[in-house]
Amino acid sequence: MRELILSTLIRLRHDDEGVTLVEYGIALALAVTIGVAALSLLGGEITGAMTAAGTAMPD
């Protein structure tokens, strides 16, 4: 039983698949956070530019 536990721990210690998944999750969360922040900061300017463009168009 002890050998089974030790071999399982050694196998899990050398398994990098879970780490890669965590890294992808962190990168995705960071990208989403930056995207939301950028849209929040630029939202007013984008709205103003679209309004100005709509006003400048002939009827």
Buried (B, 14 or more C-beta within 10 A) or exposed (E): EEEEEEEEEEEEEEEEEEEEEEEEEEEEEEEEEEEEEEEEEEEEEEEEEEEEEEEEEEE
